[in-house]
Amino acid sequence: MDIIRHENFFIEAKIKDLEAKSEWWLVGVYTSTEENTRKEQWKKIEQKKQEWGDHWILVGAFNDIRSGIEKWGGGKELRGVS
C-alpha cells in the first residue's frame, strides 16, 4: 500500500494485489458535520472518481443520517430527514 495523497478530509492509498496482479484505490474520508461543507466535499469526491477508475472503495465517517432514530446528541434540527 502506498499513500498517494491526503487532504483535510480524505486519504488516498493505492493497493497493489501482487497475487491478482492488479491495483485498486482505498480512500478514507471524514466528512464534515456541517451540511454545506459536506456537500462541497462530496463534489470533490465525485471529481476524484475519474482518477481512481473502476477499482476503488470509499470508507470512513460520512456524518450523514437517514432518520432521527440514528441521531445521538447535538441539536434537534434535522434538515432533509424524514
N, C-alpha and C positions, 0 to 999 in steps of 0.2 A: 504494500500500500504506500502510495506517495501522496502527501498533502500537496495539492496543486495551488490552492488559493484559499484565503479566508478574508471575510469582511465582517462588518459589525453584527450580522445576524446569521451568517452561514459559513460552513467549512466545506470545501470540495476536496475529495480524495479520489484518486484513480486506483482501482483494484485490479491487479493482474492475476488472472487464474491460469497458472502455468500448466495445469493438467488439461484444461479445456482450450488452452491457447487463445484466450480471449481477455478483453478488458471491459470494465464497467465502472460507472461512477457511483460513489457513495456520497450523498450530500446531507449534512446535518444542519438543521435550521432551528432557530429560536425566534419565532415571530413576535412582534410587539403585541401588547395587550391593548394598545391604542388603535382603534379601527382604521383611521386614515393612514397611519404609518404601516399597518399590516397590509392594507391594500397596495401600497407602493412596493412593499417587499414582495408580494405575490406577483406584481408586474415584473420585477427583476427576475424572479424565479422563472416566469414564463419566457423571458428573453434568453436566459441561460440554457434552457432546454435544447435550444438549437446547437449549442456547443457539445452537450452531452450525448446527443444522438439517441439511439434506440435503447441503450443498455444503461439504466440508472435507477437508483432507488432514493427516495426522499424520506428522511426520518427526523424526528425531533419533537419539539413542543410548538404546536401550532396556535395555541392561545385563542381558540375559537370554540364556541359551544353551540350545540344544536337546540337545546331546550333549557329552561330554568332549572330542571331537575339536576343537570350536570354542574350547576354553578354552586361554588362554596365561597363564602366570604365576599368582601368588596361591596360595591354599590349594588343596589337593587335593579338599576336600569338595564334592560336587555333590548337593544335595538335589533330589529330584523329577526328576532327569535320568536317562534310561535309556540 
